[in-house]
């Protein structure tokens, strides 16, 4: 019998499948982890575990809901006949996985008619589980989550990340350097999905990074918003400078009560492009 397409049922399925995939990733981490291939650059790596985790996720999701679509980082897109599409990152934070740093996760989100309604992010290294369903809140290991009240900008801890292209990294570093003297501090943890969950649980006061893909942020964005954050894809300056055209490429999240001040900071530091230009 197919799992219902309610946010609660899709969340529970996402969490169950993410647990199983995380167990596979955790088991593989006990052996030698080798690079199987590269993608956009020599530092954008893929391991056999990335591929095997995604294959397991696809098989389990389609066993429960065979008519759905699947968008994954490593495999070909699968177009189904239902309104549900799964957005999958089989190992978000592959470089951390490669180096044995305990900040990498399986991320699974469910979209209905293009809107993310359910998601799960499981840290494969630690077993910590984040989950959310639209309108039903977010949890960490089953306990409800709430963002930290936004402090003044100068007292905010901000998470960020860097892309794989040299020119993108250089541009990101310039903007982060402008922001650093104006906030409490900056952290680069290495997993977009987990960074968004850290905002949700109050371990950070904001997150910004230009360039993550939908599978990086789909599930984490719902965890964050259901915990009281605001999440948006803003127009990024690097898209204009490096790609020659504007785009909503800047992944941004912060507690809703401090959103306007955070976006003002990002604009002043050169992260946000003016769409009128």
N, C-alpha and C positions, 0 to 999 in steps of 0.2 A: 504494500500500500504506500503510495507516494506521501511524503511529508507535506503538510498544509503550507500555504504561502503566507501565513500570518507572520508579522515581525518576531513574535515570541518563538514560534516553531522554527523559523529560519535561523534565529540566533542560536537556539539549542543545537541545531544540526551543525552550524558553523563551529560551535565550540567543541562538539564531539569529534568532528573531523580534524580540527586543529590540534586537539589533544593527541590523536593517533599519529598525525604527521610529526608533531613535536617529539613524540616518543621515538620515532624513527631517526629524526635528526639528532636527538640526544645520544642514542646508541651509536650512531656514526661518529660522533664527536670523541668517542673513547678510543677510536683507532686513528690511523694517519689520514689527515684530510689533505687532498691534493687538488690542484687546479685542473679542471677538465677542459676549459675553454675560456676565451675572453670575448667581450662584446664591443662596447663603444671605444674602449682603449685597453692598453695592457694591464691597467689596474682595475678594470671592471670585470671581475672574475666570476666564473661559474664552476661549481663542483658537481660531481655525480650526485651528491646528496640533494642539491637544489632540484635536479631533474627527477630523482626518485621520489622526493617529497611531493612535487607537483603531480606526478603520475598517480600517487596514492590518493591525493586530495581529489583529483578529477574522478577517479574510480569510485570513491566513497560517495561523493556528492551525486553523481549520476545514478548510482545504485538506489539512492533515496528519492531522487527527482530526475528521472531520465529525460525529460523534455526541456530542461533548462539550458541556458547558454553559459559558457565559461570563458573568462578572460584571465589568462595567466601570464606570468613573467617569462616562463621558459618554453612553454609549448605553443602550438598553433591555437588560435581562437576557435572555439566551438560555438556554432550558432544553433540554438534550439528553437522550439516553437512556443514556449511559454513566455510570460512577461518577466520572468526571473533571470537575472544574470549574476553569476558568481565572479568575484574579482579576487584573485589569489596571488599572494606572494609566498612561495614555498619556504624560502629562507630570507627574511628581511634582515640585512646585516651580515652578508656573506663574508666580508673581510674579517669581521669580528669572529665569525665561525672558523675561518681559516686559521686565525691566530690564537684561538682558544679564549677570547674575551667574552665573558658571559652576558652578552647583550645582542642576541639574535632571536628572531621569532618567526612563527608561522602566522600569517595574517590572512583571514578569509572574511569577505564581506558579501552580502546579498543585496542586489539592487532589484527593485520592482518598478518597471516603467521608467528606468533611468535614475531613480532616487534610492540612495543607500538606506535600507530599513533595518539591517541587522549586521552584526559583525563580531568577530572574535580575534584576539591577538594573544597568542600563548608564547611566552618566553621559553624557548626550547632548552636553554641552559639552566634555568632556575625552576621551571614549572609554574611560574606565576601566570595566572589566567585573567585576562580582561575580556569583558563581553558587554554588548549593548543591543537593545532593540528600540526602535524609534517610538518615543512616547512612554517607554517603560524604564528609563534610566540606564545607568552603567554600573558595572560591578568589577571588583578585583577579588578573585577567589571567592565569589559569591557575596561579598560585602559591598553595599552601595558606595559609590564614589562621589566626591564633590570637589570641585576645584578650590584652590586656595584663594581667598579674597585678594584682589590685586593691590599690591603695595604701590607707593610712588615709583615712578619709572626708574629713578636712581637706585632703588632697592630691589629691582627685579632680576631674577636668575633666568637667563634666556638660553634655550637650546637651539642649535643650528646644525647644519650639515654641509658637505661639499660634494660637488659632482665629480665626474671622472675625466672630463675634458680639461686640458691644461688652461685654456683661455677662460673657461667657466670658473674654475677654481680661483684663478687670479682675480676675477671680478668679484666673486663671493668674498674672498679674503679682504679686499679693499673695503667693502661695505661693513664687514664684521669689525674691522679695525676702527672704523668710524664709530661704531656702536659701543665698543668695549668700554671706553672711558665714561659712558653715560648711563651704565647699568651696574648692578651689583657684580655680575660676572657672566661669563658665557661658557657653556659646555657643548662639546661635540661628542655624542655617545655612539653614533654609527648606525642607528636604525630609526627611520622615519616613523614607522608604526609604533614602536615603543616610546619614542619621543612624545608623540601625541597622547599616549596613555599616561606618560609622566605628568603632562600638563593636567590631565583629568584627575590624577590622584593627588595633585598639589606638590609634586616634587620639583616643579618648575613653574615659572610665571609666564612663559610664552615660548613659542617655537616659530622659527622662520627658516625657509630654505627655498631657493629657486631651483626648479627642475625635477623634483620627484614625480614618478609616474602614478597613475591611478591605483595600481596594486600596492604601492608603498603606503598610501594614505587613506584608502577607502574605509577600512575597518577602524583604524585609529581615529579618524575624524569623527565617526559616530560615537565612539567611546568618549571622546573629548566633549562633543556638544551635549550628549546626554548627561554629562557630569557638570554642565554649567559653563562650558567654554563656548566661544564663538570661533568658527572655522570658516575660512574663505580662501579661494584661489584669487589672488590679486594680480594686477598687471605688473610683470617684472621688468626691470630695466635691462637685464641681460638678454632677454628675448629680443628687445629692440636693437641693442648694440651688436649682438653676435649673430642673430638670425635675420636681421633686417626687417623684422615686422613685430608689432606688439603681440603679446599673448598673456593669458592669465596663468602664468607659470610659477607664481610665488605662493608657496604653500605656507599658510599662516594660521596660528591658533593662539588664543589667549583667553583668560577668564573674561566673561562678557562684561563685567563691571569695569574692566580696565582696557577694553578693546580700542576705543578712540585714541587714548594716549599712546597705546602700543603702535597703532598704524601711523600716528603722527611721527613717532620716533623712527619707524622704518622709512617713512618718506624722507625725513630730514637726513637720514644716513644713506640715501640713494638706492634703497631696495625697490621702491614702488615707482612705476612709471606713470606719467600723466597720459591717460587715454585720449586726451583731447589733441595731443601732438600728432 
